[in-house]
Amino acid sequence: MRRVRITFAAGVAALAALALPAAASAHAYLVKTVPAASVVVNTPPQTVQLTYDEAVEPRLAIISVTDVGAHSVTDGPVARSPANPDTLVVPLKRVPEGWYLVYWRAISVDGHPVQGAFTFAVGPNPGPAPQFAVPHIAGTATSTPLVIAKWLAFLTVMIAIGLFVLRALIAQPLVRRVEGTSLRPLSIAFGAAAALGLVAVPVYLEEATAIDSLHSFFDVGSVMSLWRATASGRGWVDVEICFALFCAAAAIAIWVDRPRRESRSIAAMLAVSGALAAAAATLVLPGAVGHAGQTAPRGLAVAFDWLHLASGSVWIGGLVGLLVLWASLPAARRVAGLAVCVPRFSNVAFVSVLLLLGTGVGASILHLPVLDALWLTSYGKAILVKAGILLAAMLLASVNLLRTTPGLSRPEQGEGSARLLRGLVTGEAVLVAGAVLVAAILSSLAPPPPAFAKEGSALAQVGPGRVAETVKQGGYTLQVLVDPNKAVEPNSFAVRLTRAGKPVRGADVTLTFSMLDMEMPTLEYQLAETAPGVYARKAPALVMVGHWALSFAITPKGGQPFTAIVVDRATG
């Protein structure tokens, strides 16, 4: 048995190492454009080039270039630049003098869509910048069909793995201790869950890719060719492959198993070890290509996610298995059969629940930059809902552990305890399935970035619309000015700095922009003194709609440096 454990551990380690992709940033970020945002070029450009901080798939990207009449001026599809894999290029028609809007949309490595827009002009006399109607394609991460598809993929895979663990490791003594019983119903239930999982994973992958590529779900030929176009897509294809290997190994393990024997054959031990190793690899992949794989320290985050999924699988799969046993055991032997399986499962479930709780808390600490993100962000609120559901399920589990399980071994309480067990296990399973649904939503939301911690030290919340906010910091008065405060237009950023009513001259003022809704690199600009005590700059800094932390790092001439933070909500 010791050799089996060593073989299993080695297989898990090897598969996990192969499953972990190289680290990447959380979201694609536009770092350079040609032409530059808001500039006037005298020579009509032949192409528009967008450079991101990571390579994005051109087949899932949109670069639309339109004139003031909303007419497209592109002359071909988006392609990757041969000179730089992080740059996308779209050719243009011969464009006349005037202003043009560039709208872009890309899919990040973790499957989340990001988008933005900017303008440029062809001169020499393009006139004033017009008001463009900016297109917007809603983010796909939390659409109802996609969340349901993801939930079903997680749920069926987890139940199948948990059912196999119950059948292979927990319920094995049943047929030796209680005559007239069989593990066949558990094998059939495992087969049904495995078949559903093998269908649910590609259905989710098809739905996610269809939305990302703006195709119909039923355009199977076009969408399937894009399944591996993103790291997230490749990860889920690998989930399907590993799960199929698990199903095959588990089927072999069930076929060669002889539960009436006191000990397993070498073939049976190898089959069970192979199935468990494939199950471990299946469960490590979603985290490796999701939020855990983008969170530092990456190894710890992925380990938490894997243990969380594994313990959840054992719990919910075991609950479903107990309901199958309750329904399939002969009435005369039901109590005796449950008295064999329930205490063994309760011990395993107790450890699973502790792991689930511990890894959930650990992952939350890694993903949330500050405690108040729990109630101030959608991601944090989803964690609270999930925790509440799991606590309710744990309450039912404690009743089973403390009352139902001992009652099964007492002749006078056996039948009543069995009936109570069925009700409690049913409720417990429904609650855990609900927690898996919230987890599917959680994995589709972007965690708050480290910059979110700045919100707690903000002196004011401003926007949407033009900003003229007065704040005080370090004995100075600052009037923050943003105009027009639009995410896709050139904006003027300024601060009027005074002390005791007098303008502060010759200060060094640096303005840093940090996106608070998702993790992205910061932008930093030096502001120039354009009037006594007024420091300003025009910059295309608000590249996306959302909440931005505007951090003014100010060093007055001959004074002590200080920082003033304002949270701005920019709209399109």
NORMO-V420983 format. One record per backbone hydrogen bond with DSSP energy under -1.0 kcal/mol. NH is the residue of the N-H (numbers start at 1). CO is the residue of the C=O. Records with the same first field share a line. If there is no record, write none. Layout:
NH=CO, CO
//
This chain:
5=1
6=2
7=3
8=4
9=5
10=6
11=7
12=8
13=9
14=10
15=11
16=12
17=13
18=14
19=15
20=16
31=51
32=51
34=49
38=119
39=36
41=121
48=90
49=34
50=88
51=32
52=86
53=29
60=57
61=58
62=105
64=103
66=101
67=71
70=67
73=65
75=91
79=89
81=87
87=84
88=50
89=79
90=48
92=46
93=73
98=122
100=120
101=66
102=118
103=64
104=116
105=62
106=114
108=112
111=108
114=106
116=104
118=102
120=100
121=39
122=98
123=41
143=140
147=143
148=144
149=145
150=146
151=147
152=148
153=149
154=150
155=151
156=152
157=153
158=154
159=155
160=156
161=157
162=158
163=159
164=160
165=161
166=162
167=163
168=164
169=165
170=166
171=166
174=171
177=173
178=174
187=183
188=184
189=185
190=186
191=187
192=188
193=189
194=190
195=191
196=192
197=193
198=194
199=195
200=196
201=197
203=199
204=200
205=201
206=202
207=203
208=204
209=205
210=206
211=207
212=208
213=209
215=210
219=216
220=218
223=219
224=220
225=221
226=223
227=224
229=226
234=230
235=231
236=232
237=233
238=234
239=235
240=236
241=237
242=238
243=239
244=240
245=241
246=242
247=243
248=244
249=245
250=246
251=247
252=248
253=249
254=250
255=251
256=252
261=258
269=265
270=266
271=267
272=268
273=269
274=270
275=271
276=272
277=273
278=274
279=275
280=276
281=277
282=278
283=279
284=280
285=281
288=284
289=285
293=287
294=291
295=292
301=297
302=298
303=299
304=300
305=301
306=302
307=303
308=304
309=305
310=306
311=307
312=308
313=309
314=310
315=311
316=312
317=313
318=314
319=315
320=316
321=317
322=318
323=319
324=320
325=321
326=322
327=323
328=324
329=325
333=330
337=333
338=334
339=335
341=337
342=338
345=341
346=342
347=343
348=344
349=345
350=346
351=347
352=348
353=349
354=350
355=351
356=352
357=353
358=354
359=355
360=356
361=357
362=358
363=359
364=360
365=361
366=362
367=363
368=364
373=370
374=371
376=372
377=373
381=377
382=378
383=379
384=380
385=381
386=382
387=383
388=384
389=385
390=386
391=387
392=388
393=389
394=390
395=391
396=392
397=393
398=394
399=395
400=396
401=397
402=398
403=399
404=399
405=400
407=403
408=404
410=407
413=410
414=410
417=413
418=414
419=415
420=416
421=417
422=418
423=419
424=420
425=421
426=422
427=423
428=424
429=425
430=426
431=427
432=428
433=429
434=430
435=431
436=432
437=433
438=434
439=435
440=436
441=437
442=438
443=439
444=441
445=442
452=449
453=450
454=451
455=452
457=454
458=455
459=565
462=567
467=482
469=480
471=478
473=476
476=473
477=498
478=471
479=496
480=469
481=494
482=467
483=492
487=571
489=486
491=539
492=483
493=537
494=481
495=535
496=479
497=533
498=477
499=502
502=499
504=497
508=555
510=553
511=525
512=551
513=523
514=549
516=547
523=513
525=511
527=509
528=536
530=534
531=534
534=531
535=495
536=528
537=493
539=491
541=539
543=541
546=570
548=568
549=514
550=566
551=512
552=564
553=510
554=562
555=508
559=556
562=554
564=552
566=550
567=460
568=548
569=462
570=546
//
